[in-house]
Each structure stands twice: as C-alpha cells, then as structure tokens.
Amino acid sequence: MHKITINPEVVRRVTERRGGLRVFESIVSGHTAHIIVDLQNGFMAPGQVAEIATARDIVPNVNRISGAVRQAGGLVVYIQNTFDDIAVRTWSTFFDHFCSPERRARMIEAFAPGAEGHALWPGLDVLPGDLQVQKRRFGAFAPGASDLHAILQERGIDTLIVTGTASQVCCESTARDAMMLNYKVFFIADGNATFNDAEHNATLSAMAHTFCDVVDTETIVGLIQAASTAATIQEPALA
C-alpha cells in the first residue's frame, strides 16, 4: 500500500481558495457510481507485461467500497483497458510512438478481448448487477474511448468514486475528464495504485488541487452509509 502524502503547498493553496482540502460534504447514494479502472490481470498478475504489484494491495478497499455502494443503491462499473483492432487503428500516436515494437505487440496481445490479461482480476467481488465497460483510451471519457458517459447519464449518475490503476495514467485521465463533464468526483487515496509512492502522491496532489475530493476508503464508506441512512429516513411511510 502506498504511503500517502499530499503536497503541503497544494494543501495551503486550496485552503486559501476554498476553505479546506475537502470538497463535497455529502452524496446521494442512488446517483453514485463506483468506477473501477483497469484492475485486470494484465496489470495485476505477477509477470504480466504491465504488472503494477501495488495494485494487488488495494483490492480489499475496492471491494469494500463496491459493497457499500451496492447496499446503498448505487452502481458499480468495472472498466477494462482494451486494445482491439479499433484501438490500434485509431490511436496510432500511442502505439507507434510510446511503445517499442516489442512492447506494442505484447500490450496488444495482453489486452485484446478474450485474452487472459484483459480479464478482471479474480480477487474482485464482481456481481451480476455490476457493469463491465471496455475502453480504448487511457481515460474512459475521452472521445472514442467508451460509452461510459452515456451509460451513466441514462441512469442519472452525477457522482463518481474512482479507484484502480495506474493512478497517474488511466485513473487520473478518467477522473479529470469526469469532473469537466460535470460529475462530482471522489478519488480514493488508498484505492488507487501505481509503481511508486512519488508518482501516486503527485497524482493525489493534482487531483486535490482542482479536480476531485481526495479521500480514503474509510471516509467514502462513511459518506455512502450516511447517505443511505438519510434516504431511508426520508422515505414516506407506506399507507
């Protein structure tokens, strides 16, 4: 698990701008989705081409958040990094310039639909009511990436909880775009993971500065449970 630190200068600056580090005081559980980014074998299994060993450590927190969201009437969505023929053809800048030929071939092989690397990590508590969405870019909301935005809008979702890997790549890209599409976004400090603490904490600092409410698992589960309790109290009694 990462040793979490947010840049003190970021804390000072945002406190001056908005009065504190935290952003959102509450949520509406029925309008909330847990977005789990790329927790797939290709990123998590030992020896895989894109292994991020730290990502295995966050799985209990991810499962705990998913359980709370489901119990409160929210939505759980698993995002799968997908390198199919469409992704390779339409995202040549990445495949042709940011990968060596050998790595390009290995990444495409690992994250092709049906490949072992493309499958969700078996330690995740995936239930029949959860959704699985494939994406063809790092950020799930980028043009051409996926239909996630339409799926969420159809269900009245306005609040997202982001967990997954890698913190500074797919998770950060997804969270940034979500905020700019007018979602309220929680970025979970101990529910995202990457290669080392420095890269992870740089992302937390950037997210806290402008894009997300950066909280830990205990805090977000408390908010979800409080929202669920409030909704139950407000329900009219049956005649």
N, C-alpha and C positions, 0 to 999 in steps of 0.2 A: 504494500500500500504506500502511496506517495506521502511524503512529509509535506504538509500543505502550508504555504505561506503566500499571502497577497502582498504585493509591493507596498511598503508603508507610504510612499509618495502617492500612489493611487488612492489609498485609503484617505489620506489627507485631502486630496483634491476633490474626490467625490463627496466627502463630508462637507466641504465648503459649498459645493454645488447643490446638493440635495438634502443635506442634513444628516446623512449617515450612509453606511455601506449598503444596508438592506434597501430593497425597492418595493416589494409587494407585501402587504400585511396579511392578506388572506387570498383564498382561491374559491372558486365554485367547482366542486368536485365533478359534477356532471359535464362540465365544459373543459375538462382537463385530460390531456393525453400524456402518457409516458412514452417518449421516443427513445428507443434503444438502438444505438448506432453501431452497426458492423461488429457485433460480438459473434463472430463466425470462426470456424475452425482455422481458416487461412490466416487470421490474426492472433489466434489464441493457442492452437495446438503446438506442442514442442516440435521444433524442427521445420515448421511451415515457413514459406517464403517471406511472409510479412509478420512473423511472430512478435508480439508485444507481451512478454511474460507477465508484466504488471497487470494486464487486463484480466488475468485469471483471478486476481485478488479482489476485484470489485464485484464479482458475480453475486455474493450473498447480499450486498447492498442493493444491487439492481433488482434481484428477486424480491427483496423486502418492499421496495418502492412499488413494484408491479402489483404485489399482493394488496397493498394499501389502496392503490388506485382502483383496482378491480372492485374491492369491497365497497368503495365509496361511489361506485357507478361511473368511473371514468374509463378511458380507453388505453389499451396497451398496444404499441406498434413496434414491431421489430423491423429495422431497416437492414437490408443486405447489399453490401457492396457487390456490384455486378459488372463484369467485363465481358459482355456478349459482343456479337458482331456489330451491333448498332453502336455500342460504346466505343469500340475500337475505330470504327469508320468516322464517327462524328466528333471524336475527341483526340485527333491526331497530335495536337500540340503536346499533350501529356505523354502519349505512348511513344512518339517519335523523338522527343527531346529530353524528357525527365527520367527515362529508363534506358539502361544499356539494352542491347538486343537480347542478351540472355535473360535479364530480369523481366523485360517486356514479355517474353514468351512464358516465363514461369508465373508471372502475375495473371496473365490471361488464362492460363491453364488452371490456376488455383481458384479463380473467382468466376469461372464460367458456370452458368446454371447447371445443376446436376453434379458438379464436382464436389469432392469431399470438403475442400476449402471454402466453398460457397455456403455450405450448410451452417445453420446456427449451432453455437457451442452447446453440447449436450447438458451442461450444468445449468442452463437457463430453464426457468419454470414456464415453458410455453404452453398455454392452454387453448382449447378450441375457439374460444371467443376472441382471442388476440388476432391482430392483423400482421401480415408479413408483406413488406413493400420493398421491391428491388429498386436500386438507384444506380445511375450510370455516370455520376459525377461525385466529387467529394461531398458537396453539400446537397442534401436531399431536396432543397427548394430551388436549386439552380435550374434555369431553363434547360429542358431536355433531360433532367435528372430522373424525375419520377412524377407520379401523380399524387404525391403525399398532400400537397396543399388542397387539392380538390376533395380528397377523401376527408380531410379534417373539416373543411368548410361545410360539407354535406352533413356532418354530424354536429355542427355547432360548437366545435372546439375553438377556444380562444386562449388557452393556457397550455404551455408545453413544459415538460420536465425532461431535460436532456441528459442521458447517460451514454457511455460507450467508449469506443476507441477509434482513432487516436485523438487525444484531447485537442491537439493543435491543428489537426487536419480536418477529418470528416465531422467531428463533433463541433468544433469551433465554426466551421463553414456553415453547418446546418443551423446552429444557434444564431449566428449573425443574421443570416437571411430571414430566419423566422421572426426575429424582432423587427426587422424592416418591413415584413409583411403584416405587422401589427399584432403579432402574438405576444403575450406575456410569457417570458422565458425564464425558467429556473435552470441553472447549470450546476450540476451536483459535484461538489469538490471531491468527495470520496466515492463518486460513482462514475468518474471518467478516468482514463488511464492512458499513458504514453510511455516513451522509452526511459525517461528520467524525470526527476523532480524539477529540474530547471525549466524544461520545456513545458511541463504540466503547469507549473506555477505562473509562467509567463502568460499562458492562456487564461488562467483564472484571473489574473490581474487585468488583462484586456477585456474579458467578459464583464468583470465587476465595474470597470471604468465607464462603459457606455451601453452594453448590450443586454446583460442578464442580471438576475438576482442570484448571486453565487452563495449557495447554502450547502450544508452537509445532509446526509441521509436522515439523521435524527430530526433535523429541523423540518425537512419537507414532509416526512411522515406525520409529524405533529400537525402541520398545516392541513394535510389531507384529512386526518382524523377529526380535526376541529371543524372543517367544512362539512364533513359527513354528519357530525353531530348537530350542527346548526341547521342543516337541511331537514333532518329528522324532526327536530323541534318545531320547525316552521310548517311541516306538513299538516293540512287540515284533518281534523278527526273525522272518521267515517260515520255517516249517519246510521 
